[in-house]
Structures are given as C-alpha cells and as structure tokens.
C-alpha cells in the first residue's frame, strides 16, 4: 500500500504480443512509473495474461517496479462460479511463480454486490503467496460503493480501482472526480484508491492534486493515455503524465 501518499503511476500493458510487451516493459521500467498491471485482451477490458507473458514480465521488470497480474478468466460477467474460481486460484499461483508482486481481480454476487466468499478465497490464496490484492473495475458496477468499500477493507484488499463513473458508461476519472474524492474520504487511509479510466497528461495533474487533498493512499492508472498505435507505449506520453504530477 502506498502509505506515504507519494505519487504512483500504474501503467496497464497489453500482453497479447510478446515482442511488443518486451519493448513496452523496457520503456515503463526505465521511466518513473512504479507499477505495471499486466493484462491480455485489452479490447475487452482485460483478462488473465498467458503464463508466457507473466514469465517475460517477471524476468524483465526491475526491482523498483511492482508487477500486478490481472486475474479474470473471461469477459462474460463479474459473476464467479465454482469452476471459474478454481481457474482464478490457479492463475494467482502462476502469477506468484512468475514473479508478480500483486494480483488484480473482482467478483460480484447476483445482487450486484461484492461476492464476499469468492473474494475472501482469492485474497487468502494471494496473501499466502505474499501478493498484494487490487479489486478491479467491477467496483464501478456496484450501486452502493461506500458499503462495498467497507467490505473490501474488511476482506483485506490493498487497493480498489475506480473511475468514479458507472461501468461501461464511457466516462473516465476526470468525469468521476467528485465520486473519487468521496471514495478517498470514506476510505480514510484504510485502502489505496487507484483512479483510472482516461488518465492522460492533460488531466493527470488535476486528478492528483484534487484527490491528494482528501488524504490517504492514492495512485493513478493509465492505459490509453500512455499508448499510441498498436499498443506501443509512447515514451513521450508516459513522461508527460509523470511530469504533470510533479
């Protein structure tokens, strides 16, 4: 957890093309970004990367950069049945074996709330492997996010990723700034809020400055804002976001 509230940029990388992933890892690890989220299938908002991609990232990531692996077997829904849970537990084990420092997952009940038994099982598996745990943007599909935040804290999550806007609304963190402020206030330093969705050099500075006033652990998450064509990380765009939060 980002206990000192220092500025952390988390960069999401698509793992579908291993050659491009290798290039992108080199760019990000030599920048000031301190965290990588590794995903496959970003056209569908991210799924579990291959073990080959995990291994490559684990090999190339530098000691001062955290490596988080997405644990999401499919894009059908945020419901997790018994067989899907087994897949996710196995993927957490694989992520740990290939050098990850954390995992990213989410699960909702049929009522659209945090699926506490499933999340508890995932957290237990991750913590046994000494991995941090982030609840992904399934959080933005929850109606009562403040109750959900308390649930995640009680379950031992380290971070929660949110844009502050409804899931699949097409809106990003800049539009959700007031909700994000309220979430950071409600968290009260008990969990790190990761603000993501449309984070760019144009809005990163304002997002950081506004949210940091609320106190507590905080980070920014960017995918599209640091990429150019064909999922290649733009060094200049990455540096511009980092400069914007100085």
C-alpha positions in Angstrom: 0.0 0.0 0.0 1.1 3.5 -0.8 1.3 4.6 2.9 3.3 7.7 2.4 0.9 9.1 -0.3 3.9 9.6 -2.7 3.0 9.8 -6.3 2.5 6.5 -8.0 1.6 5.9 -11.7 0.4 2.5 -12.6 0.7 1.6 -16.3 -1.5 -1.1 -17.8 0.2 -3.2 -20.5 -1.4 -5.5 -23.0 0.3 -8.9 -23.0 -1.1 -10.2 -26.3 2.0 -9.5 -28.4 5.1 -10.7 -26.5 7.5 -8.8 -28.7 5.6 -5.6 -28.1 5.3 -6.4 -24.4 9.1 -6.8 -24.2 9.6 -3.3 -25.7 6.9 -1.7 -23.5 8.3 -3.3 -20.3 11.7 -1.7 -21.1 10.1 1.7 -21.6 8.0 1.6 -18.5 10.6 0.2 -16.2 13.1 2.9 -17.3 10.5 5.7 -16.6 9.3 7.0 -13.2 6.2 4.7 -13.3 6.3 2.5 -10.2 3.7 -0.1 -11.0 2.7 -2.3 -14.0 -0.7 -4.0 -14.5 -0.3 -6.9 -16.9 -3.4 -7.9 -18.9 -4.4 -9.7 -22.0 -7.3 -8.8 -24.4 -7.5 -5.1 -23.5 -10.1 -4.7 -26.3 -12.4 -6.5 -23.8 -11.2 -4.5 -20.8 -8.5 -7.1 -19.8 -8.3 -10.8 -19.0 -5.7 -13.1 -17.4 -2.4 -13.0 -19.5 -0.7 -16.1 -20.6 2.0 -17.8 -18.4 4.5 -16.9 -21.1 3.6 -13.2 -20.7 3.8 -13.5 -16.9 7.2 -15.1 -17.2 8.5 -12.4 -19.6 7.3 -9.6 -17.4 8.7 -11.3 -14.2 12.0 -11.6 -15.9 12.3 -8.1 -17.2 10.6 -6.0 -14.6 13.0 -4.0 -12.5 13.3 -4.2 -8.7 11.8 -0.8 -8.1 8.6 -1.6 -10.2 5.7 -3.6 -8.9 4.2 -6.2 -11.2 0.4 -6.8 -10.9 -1.3 -9.5 -12.9 -4.9 -9.4 -13.9 -6.9 -12.5 -12.8 -10.0 -12.5 -15.0 -10.6 -15.7 -17.0 -13.4 -14.3 -19.1 -15.3 -11.2 -20.0 -18.9 -12.6 -19.8 -19.7 -11.0 -16.4 -18.3 -10.4 -13.0 -20.0 -13.4 -11.6 -17.6 -16.2 -10.5 -18.9 -19.8 -10.3 -17.0 -22.7 -8.8 -15.1 -23.7 -11.9 -14.1 -20.0 -12.6 -12.9 -19.6 -9.1 -10.7 -22.7 -9.5 -9.2 -21.1 -12.6 -8.6 -17.9 -10.8 -6.9 -19.6 -7.9 -4.6 -21.4 -10.3 -3.8 -18.2 -12.1 -2.9 -16.5 -8.8 -0.5 -19.4 -8.1 1.0 -19.0 -11.6 1.4 -15.2 -11.2 3.3 -15.7 -7.9 5.5 -18.4 -9.5 6.5 -16.0 -12.4 7.5 -13.0 -10.3 4.3 -11.0 -9.7 4.1 -8.8 -6.6 0.4 -8.5 -6.8 -2.9 -9.6 -8.5 -6.0 -7.8 -9.7 -9.4 -9.4 -9.5 -13.1 -8.8 -8.8 -16.3 -10.8 -8.2 -19.9 -9.7 -7.8 -22.9 -11.6 -6.5 -26.1 -12.0 -8.4 -27.4 -9.0 -6.4 -24.6 -6.8 -7.8 -22.6 -6.6 -4.5 -19.1 -7.8 -3.6 -19.2 -11.6 -3.6 -17.5 -11.8 -0.3 -16.9 -15.6 -0.1 -15.3 -15.6 -3.6 -13.1 -12.6 -2.9 -12.1 -14.0 0.5 -10.9 -17.1 -1.2 -8.9 -15.1 -3.7 -7.4 -12.9 -1.1 -6.4 -15.9 1.0 -4.6 -17.5 -2.0 -2.8 -14.3 -2.8 -1.7 -13.5 0.7 -0.3 -16.9 1.1 1.9 -16.1 -1.8 2.7 -12.7 -0.4 0.9 -10.8 -3.2 -1.0 -7.6 -2.8 -4.6 -7.5 -3.9 -6.5 -5.0 -6.0 -10.2 -5.1 -6.7 -10.7 -4.1 -10.3 -13.4 -2.0 -12.0 -16.1 -4.4 -11.2 -16.3 -2.0 -8.3 -17.8 0.6 -10.7 -20.7 -1.8 -11.4 -21.8 -1.7 -7.7 -24.6 0.7 -6.7 -23.6 1.3 -3.0 -19.9 1.8 -3.4 -19.4 3.0 0.2 -20.7 -0.2 1.7 -18.7 -2.1 -0.9 -15.5 -0.2 0.1 -16.0 -1.2 3.7 -16.5 -4.8 2.7 -13.3 -4.8 0.6 -11.3 -3.3 3.5 -12.7 -6.0 5.9 -11.7 -8.7 3.4 -8.1 -7.4 3.3 -7.9 -5.8 -0.1 -4.9 -3.4 -0.5 -6.4 -1.4 -3.4 -9.5 -0.7 -5.4 -9.5 0.6 -9.0 -12.3 3.0 -9.9 -13.0 5.8 -12.4 -15.7 7.2 -10.2 -18.2 6.7 -13.1 -20.5 3.8 -13.8 -19.1 0.7 -15.5 -19.5 0.8 -19.3 -20.7 4.5 -19.2 -17.8 5.5 -21.5 -16.8 8.1 -18.9 -13.4 8.3 -17.2 -11.8 9.5 -14.0 -12.0 13.2 -15.0 -15.8 13.0 -15.1 -15.8 11.0 -11.9 -13.6 13.2 -9.8 -16.3 14.1 -7.2 -17.2 10.4 -6.6 -13.5 9.6 -6.4 -13.0 12.3 -3.8 -15.8 10.9 -1.8 -14.3 7.4 -2.0 -10.9 8.6 -0.9 -12.5 10.4 2.1 -14.6 7.3 3.0 -11.6 5.0 2.7 -9.8 7.2 5.4 -6.4 5.7 4.7 -7.6 2.1 5.1 -7.2 1.1 1.4 -5.5 2.7 -1.6 -7.8 4.2 -4.2 -6.4 3.8 -7.7 -8.0 6.3 -10.0 -8.2 5.0 -13.6 -10.0 5.4 -16.8 -9.0 8.0 -19.4 -6.0 9.3 -17.4 -3.8 11.4 -19.7 -1.2 14.2 -19.4 -4.0 16.7 -19.8 -5.9 15.6 -16.7 -3.4 13.7 -14.5 -2.1 16.8 -12.7 -5.6 18.0 -11.7 -6.7 14.5 -10.7 -3.7 14.0 -8.5 -3.9 17.4 -6.9 -7.6 17.2 -6.2 -7.6 13.7 -4.9 -4.5 14.1 -2.8 -6.2 16.8 -0.8 -8.5 14.1 0.6 -5.5 12.3 2.2 -4.9 8.6 2.2 -3.1 6.2 -0.1 -3.7 7.1 -3.8 -2.4 6.3 -7.3 -3.2 6.9 -10.9 -3.7 4.2 -13.5 -3.3 4.8 -17.2 -3.7 2.6 -20.4 -4.8 4.6 -23.4 -3.1 7.8 -22.1 0.4 6.3 -22.5 -0.1 4.3 -25.7 0.0 5.1 -29.3 -0.9 2.8 -32.3 -0.7 -1.0 -32.0 -0.4 -1.0 -28.2 3.0 0.6 -28.2 3.8 2.7 -25.2 4.7 6.2 -26.1 7.7 7.3 -24.1 6.8 11.0 -24.5 3.2 10.4 -23.4 4.3 8.5 -20.4 6.8 11.2 -19.4 4.2 13.8 -19.9 1.9 12.2 -17.4 4.7 11.8 -14.9 5.7 15.4 -15.4 2.1 16.5 -14.9 2.0 15.0 -11.4 5.3 16.6 -10.3 
